[in-house]
Amino acid sequence: MSMVTSPSEPGQRTADELVAEFDQERPARKLSPAVSAAVSVVCAALSVFVLYAIFFPIAKGSQYYLTLFLASTLPLIFLTHRGTVRAPALLLPWRRGRTPAAKAARHDNPGWFDWLLAVCAVAVCLYPLLEFDAFIERRQLPTSLDVVMGVAMILVVLEACRRTTGWVLPAFCAAFLLYAYYGGLLPYQWSLAHGGFDVDAIAAHFFMSTDGVYGVPLNVAATYIVLFTIFGAVLDISGAGKFFIDLSFAAFRGSRSAPGRTVTAAGFLLGTVSGSGTATAVSLGSVAWPVLRRAGYSKEQGGGVLAAAGIGAILSPPTLGAAAFIIAEYLKASYLTVLLYALVPTLLYYLGILLAVEIDARKHQARPVVDEEHTSALRLLGRFGYHFLSLFMIVGFMAMGLPPFRAVVYATALQFLLSFLDARHRMTPRRLYRALAEGSRSVLPVVATCAAAGVIVAVVTQTGLGLNLASVIVDAAGVFGDNPTVELVLTVLFAAVAVSVLGLAVPVTASFIIAAVIIAPALLSLGVSTPEAYMFIFYYAVLSEVSPPTALAAAAAAAITGGNPMRTMVATWKYSLPAFLVPFAFVLTDNGSQLLGTGSLVGVLWTTAVSAVAVAALAAATGGRLLGPAGPLERALCVVAALCLLYLEPAAIAAGLVALVLAVGVRLVRRRQHAPAVGAADQGRQAEAVTEGHLPS
């Protein structure tokens, strides 16, 4: 999504430039008009092909379709992504001085080597179609040419992944390939040892089976994700993105906390269009940062609010992020079920941000901002509220039993028709073509990530690494005691740290896939249900985008506000802290699973209410305010209260409520003790003023 493309100040980089620089899953090459037009034609044709395949499935099955899809997308990656990675301007000060005009004048077209790689990608991807039936039948006995093409596919996929995400994920894949080849040399007593596989077996399993490149991750990218990116492009171009921002500004104005509330609400709504935390933070920041600055927010605080609200895009129904579609496939559940899993945690996440915004507005004396340009919220809803209809209908269609890919196609068609209610944003043929092109182009980096993740999935299924590594993690937790509760808590803690560290280096989709096949089995072995394990991993994979020291959403927000990147990351982490603790709630106890909507209505309501109190206590602790300025003792009691309440067992809840009541009691006592001293001081200053003749006696 690139809703805002013009810089708000001279010399400031555009939203598109910032997204390209900081988003791990976005194009970064600026093509000349001719090459860009050619790429757009192919992308638009690909979108038409994908839409056609939804209603007229290919007779030879999904692997045949995935082969065609990969042959259409993988070559484009070499044309739209450069082979060398540029360091961000925040790290290279001499790049900051380049003007937008100078950057716009310099095109970054693919060279001869990029075109050669694109041709090789086409050849390798189309090879299975020469004799598709025979290719499938000889999976267990590949020919020499099959092996050569399989090795070539691995190299092409890893290079495409390197161009879109950097070196880390390809390095992970290479390490897994080495493990598959040399694992037979490990001592047989080791848990990670296996029989070993030669190059033929590794290449054939990746290239010819449905556990490798043509596995679940690529299947999700080629069906669900590409359709939702097309839907997001249609929403954006038809004016929904602008409406969501205008509505947020109109709904919250006139109070000191209104700017922060506006950013939070707009981040939630824009997430339905973008699905990318960094893109949402950038698009929102281009519009909202001047308002936050006028309200008195510092550069770091403003950047923290923008990044925290933006990352909610990946957590917010009905689109969520790409990993959510993979969860649905792994669980063999409907996407609507995954949306229900995400509903309560999303509400708790935004509750935490809103409370933090309210606290900071009072703590830092934020000023109300009056904006006369925006009309009333009711008038906007009456005129443009139809933009919500397509979003609601996605859920409605799935509730009627339609599969997600058909539901989103019908919702896209509905949004197309609704666009004609606004003459400024009606979907003309030119705009429709642009939406189709942008939809497929946005999915290219995800395709590279999912295809590369196929290497890891193939090795794990081939060697049994997932179960073996799970036993290692559980055994490590067992070193600290044989109590089942302690073992579970430590295993969950190890899992959270592992997913967070993994997410610092690779995109959300890739970190989820890797953790799902390696870390999830450890949680499952301790009695955690599959939905709980996958949702836990999903949230920590998402939260890695706001975790120092590589929080890309925060870095992009800092580039907009001009703040210190590290301090902005810390501010973002503070705003999103409740989201780091809530996932523990639904894996540690049986009651916690009700936060995913899996229990009775009464159970869901009371666990949500208790968790909301815990989030409020945590916001008070991090913000330093509880019925006024809170001291260290009150804040420590609030932390204890939050941790106990989120355990969601009767004894722990009682202890948490006691700690919270104590915190409030301590605060009230201190405020009462402080009041006479303040009153006496005020009286003394008034008497002094009367004596000096400044006030009448």
Sequence and secondary structure as in RCSB ss.txt:
>XXXX:A:sequence
MSMVTSPSEPGQRTADELVAEFDQERPARKLSPAVSAAVSVVCAALSVFVLYAIFFPIAKGSQYYLTLFLASTLP
LIFLTHRGTVRAPALLLPWRRGRTPAAKAARHDNPGWFDWLLAVCAVAVCLYPLLEFDAFIERRQLPTSLDVVMG
VAMILVVLEACRRTTGWVLPAFCAAFLLYAYYGGLLPYQWSLAHGGFDVDAIAAHFFMSTDGVYGVPLNVAATYI
VLFTIFGAVLDISGAGKFFIDLSFAAFRGSRSAPGRTVTAAGFLLGTVSGSGTATAVSLGSVAWPVLRRAGYSKE
QGGGVLAAAGIGAILSPPTLGAAAFIIAEYLKASYLTVLLYALVPTLLYYLGILLAVEIDARKHQARPVVDEEHT
SALRLLGRFGYHFLSLFMIVGFMAMGLPPFRAVVYATALQFLLSFLDARHRMTPRRLYRALAEGSRSVLPVVATC
AAAGVIVAVVTQTGLGLNLASVIVDAAGVFGDNPTVELVLTVLFAAVAVSVLGLAVPVTASFIIAAVIIAPALLS
LGVSTPEAYMFIFYYAVLSEVSPPTALAAAAAAAITGGNPMRTMVATWKYSLPAFLVPFAFVLTDNGSQLLGTGS
LVGVLWTTAVSAVAVAALAAATGGRLLGPAGPLERALCVVAALCLLYLEPAAIAAGLVALVLAVGVRLVRRRQHA
PAVGAADQGRQAEAVTEGHLPS
>XXXX:A:secstr
  S  S SSTT   HHHHHHHH TTS      HHHHHHHHHHHHHHHHHHHHHHHS  TT HHHHHHHHHHHHHH
HHHHHS SS    TTT GGGTT  HHHHHH      HHHHHHHHHHHHHHHGGGTTHHHHHHTSSS  HHHHHHH
HHHHHHHHHHHHHHH SHHHHHHHHHHHHHHHGGGS TTSTT      HHHHHHHHHHSTTTTTSHHHHHIIIII
HHHHHHHHHHHHTTHHHHHHHHHHHHS SSTTHHHHHHHHHHHHHHHHH  HHHHHHHHHHHHHHHHHHTT  HH
HHHHHHHHHHHGGGT TTT  HHHHHHHHHHT  HHHHHHHHHHHHHHHHHHHHHHHHHHHHHTT      TTS 
 HHHHHHHHTTHHHHHHHHHHHHHTT  HHHHHHHHHHHHHHHGGGSTTT   HHHHHHHHHHHHHHHHHHHHHH
HHHHHHHHHHHHHTHHHHHHHHHHHHHHTT   HHHHHHHHHHHHHHHHHHHHHHS HHHHHHHHHHHTHHHHHH
TT  HHHHHHHHHHHHHHGGGSTT  HHHHHHHHHHT  HHHHHHHHHHHTHHHHHHHHHHHHSTGGGGGGT S 
HHHHHHHHHHHHHHHHHHHHHHHTBSSSB  HHHHHHHHHHHHHHHH SHHHHHHHHHHHHHHHHHHHHHHHHHH
HHHHHHHHHHHHHHHHTTSS  
